[in-house]
Amino acid sequence: DFLQKKLAETKSKWKSDAIGGIIIDPNTGSIYAMAAQPDFNPNDLSDIKDAKVFSNPLVENNYEMGSIIKPLTMAAGLDSGAVKPESTYNDKGYIELNTKRINNWDGKAHGVIPMQEILSQSLNVGSAYIVSKMGNDVFKKYFESFGIGELTGIDQPNEQKGLVNNLKSGRDVEYATAAFGQGIAMTPIATVRALSVLANGGKLIQPHIAKRIEYNVGTSKEVDGGTPLQVIKAETADEVTRMLVVVVDKVLKHGEIKMDHFSIAAKTGTAQIADHVNGGYYKDRYLHSFFGYFPAYKPQFLVFLYHYYPKDAQYASETLTDPFVDITKFLINFYQIPPDR
């Protein structure tokens, strides 16, 4: 299995505590592949030292996902009319809300810039600005419509709901941090469902693995994921897709991963890991995440990758860009996807 192999290579290279990935059809919710490590051999359980390995982190574990959530914030801002693609704001490098200071990842002010730069430069202050323009209640309504905090209904046991109490706090700072993927936590499968909204023209799908259930009594039932629910306008999803294509073509690895004949929409995420012993966040531990879909305007695949506490690397662009590109090229070749540009 190509995904398993690529995850094992990446985990070994960066010595991360755990890693996982999901490849899904964002239009139907049909899952091509999902895998996580550490894993186990079901035929030989003699070496198992920690029973946690038996759980499925892709549906059972919640993580703060970081900046891959910013495109969802952008979609909410555009769809609500709070901002337009050509809207600008003055990025001073930080904002203060409820006596808390929020900084950009680079600690820098970027001046008067358009919405594209919020995604291209992954600006926390810009994401918070979008929330301030639409208002906390509208932002919360959109994020709830993306299924954040709800079960996806995937055909897997023990699925857990996301941790989204910060969207009920009433404090501006909590909504601002949620806008860039901190303070709210989601399972990988719920994350994939939410991000698929951007890829499929604005619809909320139901992820599923099985195509058909065959019962002992001789009957069977087709599994099709039901009818997707339209949660944002198709034009909004297309606009965010266009912005994410710019991220790949011009920003990720300085444009080195751009494919001449295939459009790819993608975004990286780097989230601080919460310190549950001392409170706050670790200064040196991160969750890296990455998602992308292609061909961008009529995607057949959405690929999501994450790993927990990789060593000797701060940003997901360093650790997950190459694995994503390798998986993308494999899928294009294996399924003989025709070029779209």
C-alpha positions in Angstrom: 0.0 0.0 0.0 1.6 3.2 -1.2 0.1 5.4 1.5 1.4 3.1 4.3 4.9 3.1 2.8 5.0 6.9 2.4 3.8 7.4 6.0 6.4 4.9 7.3 9.2 6.7 5.4 8.1 10.2 6.7 7.7 9.0 10.3 11.2 7.4 10.2 12.8 10.5 8.7 11.3 13.0 11.1 11.0 10.6 14.1 7.4 11.8 14.7 5.5 10.1 17.6 2.5 9.3 15.3 1.5 9.9 11.7 -1.6 9.4 9.5 -3.2 10.1 6.2 -6.5 9.9 4.3 -7.2 9.9 0.6 -10.8 10.6 -0.2 -13.1 11.4 -3.2 -14.3 14.9 -2.0 -17.4 14.6 -4.2 -18.8 11.4 -2.9 -17.1 10.8 0.4 -15.7 7.5 -0.8 -12.4 6.8 0.9 -9.6 5.4 -1.3 -7.2 4.8 1.6 -6.6 5.7 5.2 -3.7 4.6 7.4 -2.0 5.5 10.7 1.2 4.6 12.5 2.2 3.2 14.9 0.2 0.2 13.8 0.1 -3.5 14.5 0.0 -6.9 12.9 -3.4 -8.5 13.7 -1.9 -11.9 13.2 0.8 -11.4 15.9 0.0 -9.4 19.0 2.8 -10.7 21.1 4.9 -7.5 20.9 2.2 -5.0 21.8 3.3 -2.9 24.7 0.6 -0.2 24.6 -3.0 -0.9 24.0 -3.5 2.5 22.5 -2.2 1.1 19.3 -5.5 -0.8 18.8 -7.5 2.5 18.5 -7.9 4.3 15.2 -6.6 7.9 15.6 -8.1 8.9 12.3 -11.6 8.7 13.9 -10.9 8.7 17.6 -8.2 11.3 18.3 -8.8 15.1 18.2 -6.0 17.4 17.2 -5.6 21.1 16.9 -4.9 21.3 13.1 -3.4 24.7 12.7 -3.3 26.7 9.4 -5.1 24.1 7.2 -8.2 25.6 8.9 -7.5 29.1 7.4 -9.1 28.3 4.0 -12.3 27.4 5.8 -12.2 30.8 7.6 -11.6 32.5 4.2 -14.5 30.6 2.7 -16.8 31.8 5.6 -15.6 35.3 5.1 -16.2 35.3 1.4 -19.5 33.5 1.5 -20.9 35.8 4.1 -19.9 38.8 2.1 -17.7 40.1 5.0 -14.7 40.2 2.7 -14.1 40.0 -1.1 -11.1 38.6 -2.8 -9.8 42.1 -3.5 -10.4 43.3 0.1 -7.3 44.6 1.9 -6.4 45.0 5.5 -3.5 46.5 7.4 -1.4 43.7 8.9 0.5 45.1 11.9 1.9 41.7 12.9 -0.2 41.3 16.0 -3.5 42.0 17.6 -4.6 42.1 21.2 -7.9 40.5 22.3 -9.1 40.0 25.8 -5.6 40.9 27.1 -4.1 38.2 24.9 -1.7 38.9 22.1 -1.9 37.0 18.8 1.1 37.2 16.5 1.8 36.1 13.0 4.0 33.0 12.8 6.9 35.2 11.6 6.3 37.9 14.1 6.3 40.5 11.3 3.9 43.2 10.1 3.0 42.9 6.4 1.3 46.3 5.8 -1.7 46.7 3.6 -2.3 43.4 1.8 -5.1 41.6 0.0 -6.9 38.4 1.1 -4.7 36.2 -1.0 -1.7 36.9 1.2 -3.6 35.6 4.3 -3.3 32.1 2.7 -0.1 32.6 0.8 1.8 33.8 3.9 -0.4 31.9 6.3 -1.1 35.0 8.5 -2.8 34.5 11.9 -3.7 38.2 12.2 -5.4 38.1 8.8 -7.5 35.1 9.8 -8.5 36.9 12.9 -9.3 40.0 10.8 -11.8 38.0 8.7 -13.6 36.9 11.9 -13.8 40.5 13.1 -15.4 41.5 9.9 -18.1 38.8 9.8 -18.7 38.7 13.6 -18.3 35.8 16.0 -21.8 34.4 15.6 -21.6 34.2 11.8 -18.2 32.6 12.0 -19.5 30.0 14.5 -22.5 29.3 12.2 -20.3 28.6 9.2 -17.9 26.4 11.2 -20.8 24.4 12.5 -22.1 24.0 9.0 -18.8 22.4 8.0 -19.5 19.6 10.5 -16.9 20.7 13.0 -17.8 19.3 16.4 -20.2 16.7 14.9 -19.7 13.0 14.1 -19.2 12.4 10.4 -21.1 9.0 10.5 -18.2 7.2 8.9 -18.5 3.4 9.0 -15.9 2.9 11.7 -16.3 2.2 15.4 -15.7 4.7 18.3 -15.8 7.9 16.3 -15.4 10.9 18.5 -16.8 14.4 18.2 -14.5 17.4 17.9 -13.7 19.7 20.8 -15.2 23.0 19.9 -16.3 24.6 23.2 -14.1 27.6 22.4 -16.7 28.5 19.8 -19.2 29.0 22.6 -17.0 31.0 24.9 -18.2 34.5 23.8 -14.6 35.8 24.1 -13.2 37.3 20.9 -9.8 35.7 21.4 -11.2 32.2 21.2 -12.9 32.9 17.9 -9.7 34.5 16.5 -7.5 31.5 17.4 -10.1 29.1 16.0 -9.8 30.9 12.7 -6.3 29.6 12.4 -6.9 26.2 13.8 -5.8 26.6 17.5 -8.1 26.1 20.5 -10.5 23.9 18.6 -9.6 20.2 17.9 -11.0 17.8 15.3 -10.5 14.2 14.3 -8.7 13.7 11.0 -11.8 12.3 9.4 -13.9 15.4 10.4 -11.1 17.6 9.1 -11.2 15.9 5.8 -15.0 16.2 5.5 -14.8 20.0 6.3 -12.0 20.6 3.8 -13.8 18.6 1.1 -16.4 21.5 1.1 -13.7 23.6 -0.6 -13.0 20.9 -3.3 -16.5 19.9 -4.3 -18.3 23.1 -4.8 -19.5 23.8 -1.3 -21.1 20.5 -0.2 -20.9 18.6 3.1 -20.4 14.9 2.4 -20.5 11.7 4.5 -17.2 9.8 4.4 -17.5 6.1 4.0 -15.2 3.1 3.4 -17.7 0.3 2.4 -19.4 0.3 -1.0 -21.9 -2.4 -0.1 -23.0 -4.2 3.0 -23.9 -7.9 2.6 -26.1 -9.4 5.3 -26.1 -13.0 6.4 -29.8 -13.4 5.4 -28.8 -12.9 1.8 -29.8 -9.3 1.2 -27.4 -6.4 0.7 -27.4 -2.6 0.9 -25.4 -0.2 -1.3 -23.5 2.5 0.7 -23.4 5.8 -1.2 -22.9 8.5 1.4 -26.3 10.0 1.0 -27.1 13.4 -0.6 -24.5 16.1 0.2 -25.7 19.3 1.9 -24.9 22.6 0.2 -23.2 24.7 3.0 -21.5 27.5 1.0 -22.0 28.8 -2.5 -20.2 27.0 -5.3 -18.6 30.3 -6.4 -17.1 30.7 -2.9 -15.5 27.2 -3.0 -14.2 28.0 -6.5 -12.6 31.3 -5.3 -10.9 29.7 -2.3 -9.7 26.9 -4.7 -8.2 29.6 -7.0 -6.4 31.1 -4.0 -5.0 27.7 -2.9 -3.8 27.0 -6.4 -1.8 30.3 -6.2 -0.3 28.9 -2.9 1.0 25.8 -4.7 2.1 27.6 -7.9 4.0 30.4 -6.3 4.6 29.9 -2.6 5.1 26.2 -1.5 8.8 25.5 -1.9 8.9 28.8 -3.8 6.8 27.3 -6.6 9.1 24.3 -7.2 6.2 21.8 -6.8 4.0 23.5 -9.4 2.9 21.0 -12.1 2.7 22.4 -15.6 -0.2 20.2 -16.7 -2.1 19.7 -13.4 -3.6 22.3 -11.1 -3.3 21.6 -7.4 -4.9 23.4 -4.5 -3.1 22.9 -1.1 -2.2 24.4 2.3 0.1 23.4 5.1 -0.6 23.7 8.8 1.6 23.9 11.9 -0.1 23.8 15.3 1.4 24.1 18.7 0.7 21.1 20.9 -1.1 21.7 24.2 0.7 21.0 27.4 -1.9 19.2 29.5 0.3 19.0 32.5 1.5 22.6 32.9 -1.2 24.4 30.8 -0.6 26.5 27.7 1.4 25.1 24.8 4.8 23.5 24.4 7.3 25.9 22.9 9.0 23.1 20.9 6.4 20.6 19.9 4.2 20.8 16.9 1.5 19.0 14.9 2.2 19.2 11.2 -0.7 18.9 8.8 -1.1 19.2 5.0 -4.1 18.9 2.6 -4.4 19.2 -1.1 -6.8 18.3 -3.9 -6.4 17.8 -7.6 -7.2 18.4 -10.4 -8.1 21.6 -8.5 -11.3 22.6 -10.3 -12.7 19.1 -10.8 -10.9 17.1 -8.1 -11.0 13.3 -7.9 -8.7 13.2 -4.9 -8.2 15.1 -1.6 -5.1 14.0 0.3 -4.7 14.8 4.0 -1.6 14.1 6.0 -0.6 14.8 9.6 2.1 13.9 12.0 2.5 14.5 15.7 5.6 16.0 17.2 8.1 15.5 14.3 11.7 16.3 15.5 14.1 18.9 14.2 11.6 20.7 12.0 9.2 23.5 13.0 7.0 23.8 9.9 4.8 21.4 8.0 6.1 22.7 4.7 9.5 21.2 5.5 8.2 17.7 6.5 5.0 17.0 4.5 5.3 18.8 1.1 7.4 16.1 -0.5 5.3 13.2 0.8 2.2 15.0 -0.6 3.8 15.5 -4.0 4.9 11.8 -4.1 1.4 10.6 -3.3 -0.1 13.1 -5.9 2.2 11.9 -8.7 1.4 8.2 -7.8 -2.4 8.8 -7.9 -2.1 10.8 -11.2 -0.2 7.9 -12.8 -2.0 5.0 -11.2 -5.5 6.3 -12.1 -4.3 7.9 -15.4 -5.8 11.3 -14.6 -5.9 13.5 -17.7 -4.2 16.9 -17.5 -6.3 19.9 -16.8 -4.1 22.7 -17.9 
